[in-house]
Amino acid sequence: MAIRRITKYGEKILAKKTKRVVFDEMKKELPALLADMFETMDAVGGAGLAANQVGLDLRLAVIKIHREDEDPLSIVIINPELVEKSGSMYEDEGCLSFPGLFAKVRRAAKVKVRALNEKGLPIEINAEGLFAKALQHEMDHLDGVTFVDRLPLLSRLKLKPTLLKLKAQWKKIDERKMKPETL
């Protein structure tokens, strides 16, 4: 297992729709890749991480939701599809590719997602709240959409100078080289 560098705002792979995973071609490499993704996400305190956030053009993501009085919910989604959504929530959202930046984003409150799990088996996920938000956020990444792209136009325009300033700082961040206490 290894911590991988997380791609940051402005890197082309974040704006690109990822390629579908052919499970049989990837099944040997998948356990190590998923372990690296979970380790990377845990090291920086994230709730989800898409493959393109570690520089890979693959339609897969990992999510880990911490729940009160329960073990964390860890899930792998490969080639996910959003099949239903309902309700609405408008909450602060952040992203590991935009370290320290948060903005209010409107998302569906409940979603149903179909995908393959880490064993290549079909799964159907019904989620709400933080879990629904994380699924939508990671699926957006796989479509080349970031949470900033979900902001209203005026908010994006106001944020642009800040993003350009932060982009230079973010380029210098490499999670692989950070000491555990700074992560």
C-alpha positions in Angstrom: 0.0 0.0 0.0 1.1 3.5 -0.7 -0.1 7.1 -0.5 -0.5 8.5 -3.9 -0.3 12.2 -5.1 -3.8 13.7 -5.4 -4.3 15.7 -8.6 -5.2 19.3 -8.0 -7.4 22.0 -9.6 -6.2 22.8 -13.1 -4.8 19.4 -14.0 -6.4 18.2 -17.2 -7.4 14.7 -16.0 -9.9 16.3 -13.6 -11.8 17.8 -16.5 -11.9 14.6 -18.5 -14.6 12.0 -18.5 -13.0 8.7 -17.4 -12.9 5.4 -19.3 -15.1 2.5 -18.3 -13.3 -0.2 -16.4 -13.1 -3.6 -18.0 -13.1 -5.6 -14.8 -11.5 -8.8 -16.2 -8.6 -6.8 -17.5 -8.0 -5.0 -14.2 -8.9 -7.6 -11.5 -5.3 -8.5 -10.7 -4.2 -4.8 -10.2 -7.4 -3.7 -8.5 -6.7 -4.9 -4.9 -3.5 -2.9 -4.7 -4.9 0.1 -6.5 -8.0 0.2 -4.2 -5.8 -0.2 -1.1 -3.6 2.7 -2.2 -6.8 4.8 -2.9 -8.2 4.1 0.6 -4.9 4.8 2.2 -4.5 8.1 0.4 -8.0 9.2 1.2 -7.6 8.2 4.9 -4.2 10.0 5.1 -5.8 13.3 4.1 -9.2 12.8 5.9 -11.4 12.5 2.8 -14.8 10.9 2.4 -14.2 9.8 -1.2 -11.6 9.6 -3.9 -12.1 9.1 -7.6 -9.4 7.3 -9.7 -8.7 10.5 -11.8 -7.9 12.2 -8.5 -4.8 10.0 -8.3 -4.1 10.5 -12.0 -5.8 7.4 -13.4 -8.3 7.5 -16.3 -10.6 4.8 -14.8 -14.2 5.0 -13.9 -13.9 3.9 -10.3 -14.0 5.5 -6.9 -13.8 4.7 -3.2 -15.9 6.2 -0.4 -15.6 5.9 3.3 -18.3 7.5 5.5 -17.7 7.7 9.3 -20.9 7.0 11.2 -21.7 7.6 14.9 -21.4 4.4 17.0 -20.8 2.2 14.0 -17.8 1.1 11.9 -17.1 3.3 8.9 -19.0 2.5 5.7 -16.4 1.7 3.0 -17.5 1.1 -0.5 -16.0 0.7 -4.0 -17.9 1.8 -7.1 -16.8 0.7 -10.5 -18.6 2.1 -13.6 -21.3 3.7 -11.5 -24.6 5.0 -12.9 -27.0 7.2 -11.2 -30.5 5.7 -11.7 -32.7 7.7 -9.4 -32.5 10.9 -7.4 -34.9 12.9 -5.2 -35.1 15.7 -2.8 -32.6 18.5 -2.4 -29.9 19.6 0.0 -27.7 22.6 -0.1 -24.6 22.1 2.1 -20.9 22.9 2.3 -18.8 20.7 0.2 -15.0 20.3 -0.1 -12.7 18.3 -2.3 -9.3 16.7 -1.9 -8.3 18.3 -5.3 -9.1 21.8 -3.9 -7.4 21.5 -0.4 -9.0 23.8 2.2 -11.7 25.2 -0.2 -15.4 24.8 0.7 -18.5 26.1 -0.9 -22.3 25.4 -0.7 -23.4 23.0 -3.4 -26.9 21.8 -4.2 -27.2 18.0 -4.5 -30.0 15.5 -4.5 -30.8 14.4 -0.9 -31.4 10.7 -1.9 -29.9 8.7 -4.8 -29.9 5.2 -6.2 -26.7 4.1 -7.9 -25.8 0.9 -9.7 -22.2 -0.1 -10.1 -19.8 -3.0 -9.7 -18.1 -3.7 -6.4 -14.4 -4.6 -5.9 -15.2 -8.2 -6.8 -16.8 -7.2 -10.1 -20.3 -8.0 -8.8 -23.2 -5.7 -9.6 -24.5 -3.7 -6.6 -27.3 -1.2 -6.1 -26.9 1.5 -3.5 -29.7 3.5 -1.9 -28.1 6.5 -0.1 -29.1 9.7 1.6 -27.5 12.6 3.3 -23.6 12.6 3.4 -23.4 9.2 1.7 -25.6 10.5 -1.2 -23.5 13.7 -1.4 -20.3 11.6 -1.5 -21.6 9.3 -4.3 -22.7 12.3 -6.4 -19.4 14.1 -5.8 -17.3 11.1 -6.8 -19.5 10.3 -9.8 -19.1 13.9 -11.0 -15.3 13.5 -10.9 -15.6 10.5 -13.1 -17.5 12.7 -15.6 -14.9 15.4 -15.4 -17.0 17.7 -13.2 -15.8 19.3 -10.0 -17.9 20.7 -7.2 -16.8 24.2 -8.3 -18.5 23.5 -11.6 -21.8 22.9 -9.7 -21.7 26.5 -8.3 -23.9 29.2 -9.9 -22.2 31.2 -12.6 -21.8 34.4 -10.4 -20.3 32.4 -7.6 -17.8 30.7 -10.0 -16.8 34.1 -11.4 -16.3 35.6 -7.9 -14.2 32.5 -6.9 -12.0 32.6 -10.1 -9.3 35.0 -8.7 -9.0 33.0 -5.5 -8.7 29.7 -7.4 -5.9 31.1 -9.6 -4.0 32.2 -6.5 -4.5 28.9 -4.7 -3.7 26.9 -7.8 0.0 27.9 -7.5 0.1 26.8 -3.9 -1.8 23.5 -4.5 0.7 22.6 -7.3 3.4 22.3 -4.6 1.4 19.8 -2.5 2.4 16.2 -2.9 0.8 13.9 -0.4 3.4 11.2 -1.0 6.1 13.4 0.5 4.2 14.6 3.6 5.0 13.5 7.1 2.1 11.7 8.8 1.6 14.6 11.3 1.1 17.1 8.5 -1.5 15.1 6.7 
